[in-house]
Amino acid sequence: MAKKIDLYKLEQKSLSKIDCNNHLNQFLKKDEQYQWLKEIDKFALTNSIYNLDSAFQHFFRRIKQGETPGFPKFKSKKDNKKSYTTNFTNNNIEVDFDKNKIKLPKLKWIKCKLHRNFDGKIKSATISQTASGKYFVSVLVEIEIEQKSKNDNIIAFDLGLKEFLIDCNGKTVDNPKILYEYEKKLAKLQRQLDKKKKGSKNRNKQRIKVARLYEKIVNIRKNFLHNISSQIINENQIIISEKLNVKGMVQNHNLAKAINNVSWHEFTRQLEYKSNWYGRTFHQIDTWFASSQICSDCGFKNQEVKDLSVRQWQCPNCGEIHDRDINAAKNIKRQGLKELSVA
């Protein structure tokens, strides 16, 4: 990275990823100062160079588009999360499900806890170390995903904070409020961490305790989201939701913590890729569609319902009484089906 920056500043020239890789193999690895580079898996080094090149390309592309992105920077040595990716070739990556072992380049066979069995062509493996010091290997496998049998079920839902999800049939999924469950314990551990001397072994031990609790919260949240998204995909052919402007919503500091805790973006991301996998249709309507203000019976738009404190309201036009969230889900369904029929 330093060579790319210096070359651009001095000669206004760019160093391609091929040039960088050649410089690494032909010069740096022969330099006594960098002999440790020979100990590292060659694919890990190449992938790092390619990732660097990609970062610069994205940076300059965004500059041309009029954006003001941050300049690519060196990874911090203080960052407790580390990872690298290696590619499969000549059976350098293998998994033994009977003996709970995995073979990796340079590391050979290592004991591990396997999450699940798989059957397919291995493409690559990403080895990562979390903040708590645990090591994980994520294996990328090429397989043919079997499409789920089609059905006539259609679901639309509104995402919320009190209830995580409210669908057009009136069914709700409660918000587990995972962070709040561990909030006191987390605050206590963080106070204890703050009292430890910086750089001491005791501080590092306490840091690991905090990191492990954070990981537990994240894992519980991910498990919850995967269970709900998989259930929706299994049961429905068409899934419709509202595209939420999460970045704008978290500007409200009274709601930011609660919004970040429910992970709406991650949930819709899971629905999107699972729909693509299993032959379902996932559609998101426009962020600014007034789903809560429109009467789902007669179509009258009630401006007074903009107030979030209004949880129930009666339509001034037809007299129908609405639950705010169920009414919104019904409108999301109608608008989504309308957009899908036009498309």
LOVODO-27901 format. One record per residue (C-alpha): x, y, z; residue in one letter; chain. Coordinates in Angstrom, 2 decimals. Layout:
LOVODO-27901
<node x="X" y="Y" z="Z" residu="a" chaine="A"/>
...
END
This chain:
LOVODO-27901
<node x="0.00" y="0.00" z="0.00" residu="m" chaine="A"/>
<node x="2.83" y="2.41" z="0.88" residu="a" chaine="A"/>
<node x="4.48" y="1.75" z="-2.49" residu="k" chaine="A"/>
<node x="1.21" y="2.47" z="-4.35" residu="k" chaine="A"/>
<node x="0.77" y="5.76" z="-2.49" residu="i" chaine="A"/>
<node x="4.41" y="6.89" z="-2.94" residu="d" chaine="A"/>
<node x="4.42" y="6.03" z="-6.65" residu="l" chaine="A"/>
<node x="1.22" y="7.98" z="-7.22" residu="y" chaine="A"/>
<node x="2.49" y="11.03" z="-5.30" residu="k" chaine="A"/>
<node x="5.91" y="11.10" z="-6.99" residu="l" chaine="A"/>
<node x="5.16" y="10.01" z="-10.56" residu="e" chaine="A"/>
<node x="1.32" y="10.06" z="-10.77" residu="q" chaine="A"/>
<node x="1.45" y="6.41" z="-11.79" residu="k" chaine="A"/>
<node x="-0.75" y="3.57" z="-10.64" residu="s" chaine="A"/>
<node x="0.51" y="0.15" z="-9.58" residu="l" chaine="A"/>
<node x="-1.80" y="-2.68" z="-10.73" residu="s" chaine="A"/>
<node x="-2.54" y="-5.73" z="-8.63" residu="k" chaine="A"/>
<node x="-0.36" y="-7.83" z="-10.97" residu="i" chaine="A"/>
<node x="2.56" y="-5.40" z="-10.50" residu="d" chaine="A"/>
<node x="2.06" y="-5.47" z="-6.74" residu="c" chaine="A"/>
<node x="2.04" y="-9.26" z="-6.71" residu="n" chaine="A"/>
<node x="5.21" y="-9.40" z="-8.83" residu="n" chaine="A"/>
<node x="6.93" y="-6.89" z="-6.55" residu="h" chaine="A"/>
<node x="6.03" y="-9.06" z="-3.56" residu="l" chaine="A"/>
<node x="7.39" y="-12.28" z="-5.10" residu="n" chaine="A"/>
<node x="10.41" y="-10.88" z="-6.94" residu="q" chaine="A"/>
<node x="11.71" y="-8.31" z="-4.44" residu="f" chaine="A"/>
<node x="10.13" y="-8.37" z="-0.97" residu="l" chaine="A"/>
<node x="10.39" y="-12.13" z="-0.43" residu="k" chaine="A"/>
<node x="14.10" y="-11.96" z="-1.36" residu="k" chaine="A"/>
<node x="14.77" y="-9.14" z="1.08" residu="d" chaine="A"/>
<node x="16.14" y="-10.42" z="4.42" residu="e" chaine="A"/>
<node x="13.98" y="-7.89" z="6.22" residu="q" chaine="A"/>
<node x="10.83" y="-9.61" z="4.90" residu="y" chaine="A"/>
<node x="11.78" y="-13.30" z="5.18" residu="q" chaine="A"/>
<node x="8.68" y="-13.86" z="7.31" residu="w" chaine="A"/>
<node x="6.60" y="-13.44" z="4.13" residu="l" chaine="A"/>
<node x="7.76" y="-16.92" z="3.04" residu="k" chaine="A"/>
<node x="6.07" y="-18.43" z="6.07" residu="e" chaine="A"/>
<node x="2.67" y="-17.20" z="4.93" residu="i" chaine="A"/>
<node x="0.31" y="-18.96" z="2.55" residu="d" chaine="A"/>
<node x="0.86" y="-17.45" z="-0.91" residu="k" chaine="A"/>
<node x="-2.86" y="-17.25" z="-1.63" residu="f" chaine="A"/>
<node x="-3.40" y="-15.22" z="1.55" residu="a" chaine="A"/>
<node x="-0.85" y="-12.66" z="0.32" residu="l" chaine="A"/>
<node x="-2.30" y="-12.55" z="-3.20" residu="t" chaine="A"/>
<node x="-5.87" y="-12.12" z="-1.90" residu="n" chaine="A"/>
<node x="-4.72" y="-9.27" z="0.36" residu="s" chaine="A"/>
<node x="-3.16" y="-7.52" z="-2.62" residu="i" chaine="A"/>
<node x="-6.31" y="-8.02" z="-4.69" residu="y" chaine="A"/>
<node x="-8.46" y="-6.66" z="-1.83" residu="n" chaine="A"/>
<node x="-6.19" y="-3.61" z="-1.64" residu="l" chaine="A"/>
<node x="-6.55" y="-3.02" z="-5.37" residu="d" chaine="A"/>
<node x="-10.32" y="-3.35" z="-5.09" residu="s" chaine="A"/>
<node x="-10.38" y="-0.81" z="-2.24" residu="a" chaine="A"/>
<node x="-8.52" y="1.76" z="-4.38" residu="f" chaine="A"/>
<node x="-10.77" y="1.12" z="-7.38" residu="q" chaine="A"/>
<node x="-13.90" y="1.65" z="-5.28" residu="h" chaine="A"/>
<node x="-12.37" y="4.81" z="-3.78" residu="f" chaine="A"/>
<node x="-11.63" y="6.41" z="-7.16" residu="f" chaine="A"/>
<node x="-14.98" y="5.29" z="-8.60" residu="r" chaine="A"/>
<node x="-16.84" y="6.99" z="-5.75" residu="r" chaine="A"/>
<node x="-14.73" y="10.13" z="-6.19" residu="i" chaine="A"/>
<node x="-15.79" y="10.28" z="-9.88" residu="k" chaine="A"/>
<node x="-19.42" y="9.95" z="-8.78" residu="q" chaine="A"/>
<node x="-19.06" y="13.05" z="-6.62" residu="g" chaine="A"/>
<node x="-18.90" y="11.27" z="-3.27" residu="e" chaine="A"/>
<node x="-16.35" y="11.95" z="-0.52" residu="t" chaine="A"/>
<node x="-15.24" y="8.49" z="0.68" residu="p" chaine="A"/>
<node x="-12.44" y="7.91" z="3.18" residu="g" chaine="A"/>
<node x="-9.06" y="7.12" z="1.68" residu="f" chaine="A"/>
<node x="-7.98" y="3.43" z="1.98" residu="p" chaine="A"/>
<node x="-5.91" y="3.02" z="5.11" residu="k" chaine="A"/>
<node x="-3.64" y="0.50" z="6.79" residu="f" chaine="A"/>
<node x="-5.23" y="-2.05" z="9.11" residu="k" chaine="A"/>
<node x="-4.76" y="-1.12" z="12.74" residu="s" chaine="A"/>
<node x="-2.50" y="-3.35" z="14.83" residu="k" chaine="A"/>
<node x="-4.86" y="-2.69" z="17.73" residu="k" chaine="A"/>
<node x="-7.80" y="-4.25" z="15.87" residu="d" chaine="A"/>
<node x="-8.67" y="-7.48" z="17.67" residu="n" chaine="A"/>
<node x="-10.46" y="-9.01" z="14.68" residu="k" chaine="A"/>
<node x="-8.17" y="-10.48" z="12.04" residu="k" chaine="A"/>
<node x="-8.78" y="-12.63" z="8.95" residu="s" chaine="A"/>
<node x="-7.31" y="-13.91" z="5.72" residu="y" chaine="A"/>
<node x="-8.61" y="-15.91" z="2.73" residu="t" chaine="A"/>
<node x="-6.88" y="-18.79" z="0.98" residu="t" chaine="A"/>
<node x="-7.89" y="-20.51" z="-2.27" residu="n" chaine="A"/>
<node x="-8.38" y="-24.19" z="-3.04" residu="f" chaine="A"/>
<node x="-5.90" y="-25.95" z="-5.32" residu="t" chaine="A"/>
<node x="-4.48" y="-29.50" z="-5.41" residu="n" chaine="A"/>
<node x="-6.50" y="-30.55" z="-2.33" residu="n" chaine="A"/>
<node x="-4.74" y="-28.02" z="-0.08" residu="n" chaine="A"/>
<node x="-8.06" y="-27.54" z="1.75" residu="i" chaine="A"/>
<node x="-9.84" y="-30.67" z="3.02" residu="e" chaine="A"/>
<node x="-12.40" y="-31.47" z="5.71" residu="v" chaine="A"/>
<node x="-12.60" y="-34.76" z="7.62" residu="d" chaine="A"/>
<node x="-16.10" y="-34.93" z="9.12" residu="f" chaine="A"/>
<node x="-15.46" y="-38.23" z="10.90" residu="d" chaine="A"/>
<node x="-12.38" y="-37.04" z="12.78" residu="k" chaine="A"/>
<node x="-13.46" y="-33.37" z="13.13" residu="n" chaine="A"/>
<node x="-10.40" y="-32.04" z="11.34" residu="k" chaine="A"/>
<node x="-9.68" y="-29.51" z="8.62" residu="i" chaine="A"/>
<node x="-6.57" y="-29.20" z="6.45" residu="k" chaine="A"/>
<node x="-5.33" y="-25.71" z="5.55" residu="l" chaine="A"/>
<node x="-2.28" y="-24.54" z="3.56" residu="p" chaine="A"/>
<node x="0.85" y="-24.18" z="5.74" residu="k" chaine="A"/>
<node x="-1.10" y="-25.34" z="8.81" residu="l" chaine="A"/>
<node x="-1.85" y="-28.94" z="7.69" residu="k" chaine="A"/>
<node x="-4.48" y="-30.87" z="9.66" residu="w" chaine="A"/>
<node x="-6.09" y="-29.07" z="12.62" residu="i" chaine="A"/>
<node x="-8.70" y="-30.26" z="15.11" residu="k" chaine="A"/>
<node x="-11.94" y="-28.29" z="14.99" residu="c" chaine="A"/>
<node x="-15.63" y="-28.30" z="15.86" residu="k" chaine="A"/>
<node x="-17.56" y="-28.68" z="12.61" residu="l" chaine="A"/>
<node x="-20.79" y="-26.72" z="12.34" residu="h" chaine="A"/>
<node x="-22.38" y="-28.98" z="9.72" residu="r" chaine="A"/>
<node x="-21.55" y="-31.40" z="6.93" residu="n" chaine="A"/>
<node x="-21.46" y="-30.27" z="3.32" residu="f" chaine="A"/>
<node x="-21.03" y="-31.94" z="-0.03" residu="d" chaine="A"/>
<node x="-19.65" y="-29.83" z="-2.86" residu="g" chaine="A"/>
<node x="-16.58" y="-28.38" z="-4.51" residu="k" chaine="A"/>
<node x="-14.47" y="-26.29" z="-2.11" residu="i" chaine="A"/>
<node x="-13.56" y="-22.89" z="-3.58" residu="k" chaine="A"/>
<node x="-11.84" y="-21.08" z="-0.72" residu="s" chaine="A"/>
<node x="-11.55" y="-20.79" z="3.06" residu="a" chaine="A"/>
<node x="-11.51" y="-17.68" z="5.24" residu="t" chaine="A"/>
<node x="-9.72" y="-17.99" z="8.58" residu="i" chaine="A"/>
<node x="-10.67" y="-15.37" z="11.15" residu="s" chaine="A"/>
<node x="-9.90" y="-14.56" z="14.76" residu="q" chaine="A"/>
<node x="-12.58" y="-12.81" z="16.79" residu="t" chaine="A"/>
<node x="-12.03" y="-10.20" z="19.48" residu="a" chaine="A"/>
<node x="-12.39" y="-12.90" z="22.15" residu="s" chaine="A"/>
<node x="-9.48" y="-14.87" z="20.64" residu="g" chaine="A"/>
<node x="-11.53" y="-17.67" z="19.05" residu="k" chaine="A"/>
<node x="-10.60" y="-18.91" z="15.58" residu="y" chaine="A"/>
<node x="-13.15" y="-19.72" z="12.87" residu="f" chaine="A"/>
<node x="-12.85" y="-21.16" z="9.38" residu="v" chaine="A"/>
<node x="-15.57" y="-20.32" z="6.85" residu="s" chaine="A"/>
<node x="-15.42" y="-22.67" z="3.85" residu="v" chaine="A"/>
<node x="-16.87" y="-21.47" z="0.55" residu="l" chaine="A"/>
<node x="-18.40" y="-24.43" z="-1.29" residu="v" chaine="A"/>
<node x="-19.97" y="-24.57" z="-4.73" residu="e" chaine="A"/>
<node x="-23.19" y="-26.58" z="-4.59" residu="i" chaine="A"/>
<node x="-26.49" y="-26.72" z="-6.44" residu="e" chaine="A"/>
<node x="-29.27" y="-25.44" z="-4.19" residu="i" chaine="A"/>
<node x="-32.53" y="-27.32" z="-4.50" residu="e" chaine="A"/>
<node x="-35.49" y="-25.01" z="-5.18" residu="q" chaine="A"/>
<node x="-38.40" y="-25.19" z="-2.74" residu="k" chaine="A"/>
<node x="-41.76" y="-26.31" z="-4.05" residu="s" chaine="A"/>
<node x="-43.94" y="-23.40" z="-5.17" residu="k" chaine="A"/>
<node x="-47.10" y="-22.38" z="-3.31" residu="n" chaine="A"/>
<node x="-49.74" y="-19.63" z="-3.46" residu="d" chaine="A"/>
<node x="-48.90" y="-18.02" z="-0.10" residu="n" chaine="A"/>
<node x="-48.22" y="-14.28" z="-0.01" residu="i" chaine="A"/>
<node x="-47.01" y="-12.43" z="3.07" residu="i" chaine="A"/>
<node x="-46.40" y="-8.75" z="3.68" residu="a" chaine="A"/>
<node x="-45.17" y="-7.31" z="6.94" residu="f" chaine="A"/>
<node x="-44.32" y="-4.14" z="8.79" residu="d" chaine="A"/>
<node x="-41.18" y="-4.07" z="10.93" residu="l" chaine="A"/>
<node x="-41.35" y="-2.43" z="14.35" residu="g" chaine="A"/>
<node x="-39.64" y="-1.99" z="17.69" residu="l" chaine="A"/>
<node x="-42.22" y="-3.20" z="20.20" residu="k" chaine="A"/>
<node x="-43.13" y="-6.13" z="17.96" residu="e" chaine="A"/>
<node x="-40.32" y="-7.12" z="15.64" residu="f" chaine="A"/>
<node x="-42.70" y="-8.08" z="12.83" residu="l" chaine="A"/>
<node x="-46.42" y="-7.62" z="12.17" residu="i" chaine="A"/>
<node x="-47.81" y="-9.34" z="9.09" residu="d" chaine="A"/>
<node x="-50.90" y="-8.63" z="6.96" residu="c" chaine="A"/>
<node x="-52.81" y="-11.49" z="8.67" residu="n" chaine="A"/>
<node x="-52.41" y="-9.92" z="12.11" residu="g" chaine="A"/>
<node x="-49.72" y="-12.32" z="13.32" residu="k" chaine="A"/>
<node x="-46.87" y="-10.80" z="15.31" residu="t" chaine="A"/>
<node x="-43.31" y="-11.78" z="16.22" residu="v" chaine="A"/>
<node x="-42.15" y="-10.28" z="19.51" residu="d" chaine="A"/>
<node x="-38.92" y="-8.31" z="19.67" residu="n" chaine="A"/>
<node x="-36.55" y="-10.43" z="21.80" residu="p" chaine="A"/>
<node x="-34.70" y="-7.28" z="22.99" residu="k" chaine="A"/>
<node x="-31.50" y="-9.27" z="23.32" residu="i" chaine="A"/>
<node x="-29.22" y="-6.35" z="24.17" residu="l" chaine="A"/>
<node x="-31.45" y="-5.21" z="27.04" residu="y" chaine="A"/>
<node x="-31.35" y="-8.69" z="28.59" residu="e" chaine="A"/>
<node x="-27.56" y="-8.51" z="28.97" residu="y" chaine="A"/>
<node x="-27.25" y="-4.74" z="29.36" residu="e" chaine="A"/>
<node x="-26.54" y="-4.69" z="33.11" residu="k" chaine="A"/>
<node x="-23.98" y="-7.48" z="32.89" residu="k" chaine="A"/>
<node x="-22.28" y="-5.79" z="29.94" residu="l" chaine="A"/>
<node x="-22.15" y="-2.44" z="31.75" residu="a" chaine="A"/>
<node x="-20.61" y="-4.11" z="34.82" residu="k" chaine="A"/>
<node x="-17.90" y="-5.83" z="32.74" residu="l" chaine="A"/>
<node x="-17.12" y="-2.58" z="30.91" residu="q" chaine="A"/>
<node x="-16.76" y="-0.69" z="34.21" residu="r" chaine="A"/>
<node x="-14.34" y="-3.36" z="35.42" residu="q" chaine="A"/>
<node x="-12.40" y="-3.08" z="32.15" residu="l" chaine="A"/>
<node x="-12.13" y="0.68" z="32.52" residu="d" chaine="A"/>
<node x="-10.44" y="0.26" z="35.92" residu="k" chaine="A"/>
<node x="-7.72" y="-2.07" z="34.63" residu="k" chaine="A"/>
<node x="-4.28" y="-0.67" z="33.82" residu="k" chaine="A"/>
<node x="-3.74" y="-0.23" z="30.08" residu="k" chaine="A"/>
<node x="-1.37" y="-2.81" z="28.62" residu="g" chaine="A"/>
<node x="-1.67" y="-5.15" z="31.61" residu="s" chaine="A"/>
<node x="-2.53" y="-8.86" z="31.43" residu="k" chaine="A"/>
<node x="-5.55" y="-8.33" z="33.69" residu="n" chaine="A"/>
<node x="-6.92" y="-5.71" z="31.29" residu="r" chaine="A"/>
<node x="-6.57" y="-8.13" z="28.37" residu="n" chaine="A"/>
<node x="-8.36" y="-10.86" z="30.36" residu="k" chaine="A"/>
<node x="-11.19" y="-8.44" z="31.12" residu="q" chaine="A"/>
<node x="-11.31" y="-7.30" z="27.48" residu="r" chaine="A"/>
<node x="-11.84" y="-10.92" z="26.43" residu="i" chaine="A"/>
<node x="-14.74" y="-11.25" z="28.91" residu="k" chaine="A"/>
<node x="-16.42" y="-8.19" z="27.37" residu="v" chaine="A"/>
<node x="-15.77" y="-9.48" z="23.83" residu="a" chaine="A"/>
<node x="-17.25" y="-12.89" z="24.66" residu="r" chaine="A"/>
<node x="-20.45" y="-11.31" z="25.99" residu="l" chaine="A"/>
<node x="-20.73" y="-9.15" z="22.86" residu="y" chaine="A"/>
<node x="-20.29" y="-12.27" z="20.73" residu="e" chaine="A"/>
<node x="-23.01" y="-14.04" z="22.69" residu="k" chaine="A"/>
<node x="-25.43" y="-11.15" z="22.06" residu="i" chaine="A"/>
<node x="-24.57" y="-11.09" z="18.34" residu="v" chaine="A"/>
<node x="-24.95" y="-14.88" z="18.00" residu="n" chaine="A"/>
<node x="-28.35" y="-14.92" z="19.74" residu="i" chaine="A"/>
<node x="-29.54" y="-12.08" z="17.49" residu="r" chaine="A"/>
<node x="-28.30" y="-13.79" z="14.32" residu="k" chaine="A"/>
<node x="-29.92" y="-17.07" z="15.33" residu="n" chaine="A"/>
<node x="-33.23" y="-15.29" z="15.91" residu="f" chaine="A"/>
<node x="-33.08" y="-13.53" z="12.52" residu="l" chaine="A"/>
<node x="-32.12" y="-16.72" z="10.65" residu="h" chaine="A"/>
<node x="-34.96" y="-18.69" z="12.26" residu="n" chaine="A"/>
<node x="-37.59" y="-16.07" z="11.37" residu="i" chaine="A"/>
<node x="-36.30" y="-15.44" z="7.83" residu="s" chaine="A"/>
<node x="-36.07" y="-19.20" z="7.08" residu="s" chaine="A"/>
<node x="-39.60" y="-19.78" z="8.36" residu="q" chaine="A"/>
<node x="-40.96" y="-16.99" z="6.13" residu="i" chaine="A"/>
<node x="-39.09" y="-18.34" z="3.08" residu="i" chaine="A"/>
<node x="-40.27" y="-21.91" z="3.73" residu="n" chaine="A"/>
<node x="-43.94" y="-20.96" z="4.04" residu="e" chaine="A"/>
<node x="-44.42" y="-18.21" z="1.42" residu="n" chaine="A"/>
<node x="-43.91" y="-17.79" z="-2.31" residu="q" chaine="A"/>
<node x="-44.06" y="-13.97" z="-2.34" residu="i" chaine="A"/>
<node x="-42.63" y="-11.85" z="0.49" residu="i" chaine="A"/>
<node x="-43.21" y="-8.10" z="0.57" residu="i" chaine="A"/>
<node x="-41.80" y="-5.53" z="2.98" residu="s" chaine="A"/>
<node x="-41.09" y="-1.85" z="3.19" residu="e" chaine="A"/>
<node x="-37.60" y="-0.56" z="2.40" residu="k" chaine="A"/>
<node x="-36.52" y="1.23" z="5.57" residu="l" chaine="A"/>
<node x="-34.18" y="4.21" z="5.69" residu="n" chaine="A"/>
<node x="-32.28" y="2.86" z="8.72" residu="v" chaine="A"/>
<node x="-29.41" y="5.33" z="8.30" residu="k" chaine="A"/>
<node x="-31.83" y="8.23" z="8.56" residu="g" chaine="A"/>
<node x="-33.89" y="6.69" z="11.36" residu="m" chaine="A"/>
<node x="-30.91" y="6.24" z="13.70" residu="v" chaine="A"/>
<node x="-30.40" y="10.01" z="13.61" residu="q" chaine="A"/>
<node x="-33.18" y="10.06" z="16.19" residu="n" chaine="A"/>
<node x="-31.03" y="9.49" z="19.28" residu="h" chaine="A"/>
<node x="-34.04" y="8.39" z="21.34" residu="n" chaine="A"/>
<node x="-34.61" y="5.41" z="19.02" residu="l" chaine="A"/>
<node x="-31.09" y="4.73" z="17.67" residu="a" chaine="A"/>
<node x="-30.20" y="2.10" z="20.26" residu="k" chaine="A"/>
<node x="-33.47" y="0.19" z="19.80" residu="a" chaine="A"/>
<node x="-33.23" y="0.35" z="15.99" residu="i" chaine="A"/>
<node x="-29.65" y="-0.96" z="15.95" residu="n" chaine="A"/>
<node x="-30.67" y="-3.75" z="18.32" residu="n" chaine="A"/>
<node x="-33.40" y="-5.16" z="16.02" residu="v" chaine="A"/>
<node x="-31.10" y="-5.34" z="12.95" residu="s" chaine="A"/>
<node x="-33.74" y="-4.68" z="10.27" residu="w" chaine="A"/>
<node x="-31.13" y="-4.37" z="7.53" residu="h" chaine="A"/>
<node x="-29.62" y="-7.78" z="8.32" residu="e" chaine="A"/>
<node x="-33.08" y="-9.36" z="8.40" residu="f" chaine="A"/>
<node x="-34.07" y="-8.05" z="4.94" residu="t" chaine="A"/>
<node x="-30.62" y="-9.00" z="3.62" residu="r" chaine="A"/>
<node x="-31.22" y="-12.59" z="4.73" residu="q" chaine="A"/>
<node x="-34.65" y="-12.63" z="3.11" residu="l" chaine="A"/>
<node x="-33.21" y="-11.34" z="-0.15" residu="e" chaine="A"/>
<node x="-30.44" y="-13.90" z="-0.59" residu="y" chaine="A"/>
<node x="-32.56" y="-16.80" z="0.68" residu="k" chaine="A"/>
<node x="-35.29" y="-15.85" z="-1.80" residu="s" chaine="A"/>
<node x="-32.73" y="-15.95" z="-4.61" residu="n" chaine="A"/>
<node x="-31.50" y="-19.34" z="-3.41" residu="w" chaine="A"/>
<node x="-34.86" y="-21.05" z="-3.10" residu="y" chaine="A"/>
<node x="-36.87" y="-19.54" z="-5.95" residu="g" chaine="A"/>
<node x="-39.00" y="-17.16" z="-3.88" residu="r" chaine="A"/>
<node x="-39.91" y="-13.54" z="-4.70" residu="t" chaine="A"/>
<node x="-38.84" y="-10.88" z="-2.23" residu="f" chaine="A"/>
<node x="-39.97" y="-7.33" z="-3.00" residu="h" chaine="A"/>
<node x="-39.51" y="-4.07" z="-1.09" residu="q" chaine="A"/>
<node x="-41.77" y="-1.09" z="-1.69" residu="i" chaine="A"/>
<node x="-40.55" y="2.50" z="-1.62" residu="d" chaine="A"/>
<node x="-39.34" y="3.94" z="1.69" residu="t" chaine="A"/>
<node x="-41.67" y="6.94" z="1.47" residu="w" chaine="A"/>
<node x="-44.89" y="5.04" z="0.75" residu="f" chaine="A"/>
<node x="-47.40" y="6.18" z="3.43" residu="a" chaine="A"/>
<node x="-48.34" y="2.67" z="4.54" residu="s" chaine="A"/>
<node x="-49.48" y="3.71" z="8.03" residu="s" chaine="A"/>
<node x="-51.61" y="6.68" z="6.93" residu="q" chaine="A"/>
<node x="-53.76" y="4.99" z="4.26" residu="i" chaine="A"/>
<node x="-56.98" y="3.18" z="5.17" residu="c" chaine="A"/>
<node x="-56.59" y="-0.38" z="3.92" residu="s" chaine="A"/>
<node x="-60.37" y="-0.62" z="3.40" residu="d" chaine="A"/>
<node x="-61.26" y="2.53" z="1.41" residu="c" chaine="A"/>
<node x="-57.88" y="4.09" z="0.54" residu="g" chaine="A"/>
<node x="-58.44" y="7.36" z="2.44" residu="f" chaine="A"/>
<node x="-55.20" y="9.04" z="3.55" residu="k" chaine="A"/>
<node x="-55.26" y="10.26" z="7.14" residu="n" chaine="A"/>
<node x="-52.44" y="12.77" z="7.74" residu="q" chaine="A"/>
<node x="-53.00" y="12.72" z="11.52" residu="e" chaine="A"/>
<node x="-51.58" y="9.19" z="11.75" residu="v" chaine="A"/>
<node x="-48.06" y="10.54" z="11.07" residu="k" chaine="A"/>
<node x="-47.75" y="10.79" z="14.86" residu="d" chaine="A"/>
<node x="-46.05" y="7.53" z="15.94" residu="l" chaine="A"/>
<node x="-47.89" y="7.58" z="19.28" residu="s" chaine="A"/>
<node x="-51.17" y="6.85" z="17.44" residu="v" chaine="A"/>
<node x="-51.44" y="3.06" z="17.62" residu="r" chaine="A"/>
<node x="-55.13" y="2.78" z="16.68" residu="q" chaine="A"/>
<node x="-57.27" y="5.06" z="14.57" residu="w" chaine="A"/>
<node x="-60.70" y="5.26" z="12.96" residu="q" chaine="A"/>
<node x="-60.98" y="6.13" z="9.28" residu="c" chaine="A"/>
<node x="-62.90" y="9.45" z="8.94" residu="p" chaine="A"/>
<node x="-64.18" y="8.30" z="5.54" residu="n" chaine="A"/>
<node x="-65.50" y="4.74" z="6.08" residu="c" chaine="A"/>
<node x="-65.41" y="4.45" z="9.89" residu="g" chaine="A"/>
<node x="-63.21" y="1.34" z="9.93" residu="e" chaine="A"/>
<node x="-61.05" y="1.01" z="13.07" residu="i" chaine="A"/>
<node x="-57.41" y="0.13" z="12.35" residu="h" chaine="A"/>
<node x="-54.46" y="-1.19" z="14.29" residu="d" chaine="A"/>
<node x="-51.60" y="0.97" z="12.99" residu="r" chaine="A"/>
<node x="-49.16" y="-1.85" z="12.20" residu="d" chaine="A"/>
<node x="-51.62" y="-4.40" z="10.80" residu="i" chaine="A"/>
<node x="-53.12" y="-1.70" z="8.58" residu="n" chaine="A"/>
<node x="-49.61" y="-0.78" z="7.36" residu="a" chaine="A"/>
<node x="-48.86" y="-4.44" z="6.55" residu="a" chaine="A"/>
<node x="-52.07" y="-4.72" z="4.49" residu="k" chaine="A"/>
<node x="-51.17" y="-1.58" z="2.54" residu="n" chaine="A"/>
<node x="-47.63" y="-2.87" z="1.97" residu="i" chaine="A"/>
<node x="-49.08" y="-6.08" z="0.54" residu="k" chaine="A"/>
<node x="-51.45" y="-4.24" z="-1.80" residu="r" chaine="A"/>
<node x="-48.75" y="-1.84" z="-3.02" residu="q" chaine="A"/>
<node x="-46.19" y="-4.63" z="-3.44" residu="g" chaine="A"/>
<node x="-48.51" y="-6.79" z="-5.52" residu="l" chaine="A"/>
<node x="-49.37" y="-3.74" z="-7.63" residu="k" chaine="A"/>
<node x="-45.68" y="-3.05" z="-8.32" residu="e" chaine="A"/>
<node x="-44.95" y="-6.72" z="-9.05" residu="l" chaine="A"/>
<node x="-47.82" y="-6.95" z="-11.56" residu="s" chaine="A"/>
<node x="-46.53" y="-3.85" z="-13.37" residu="v" chaine="A"/>
<node x="-42.96" y="-5.25" z="-13.43" residu="a" chaine="A"/>
END
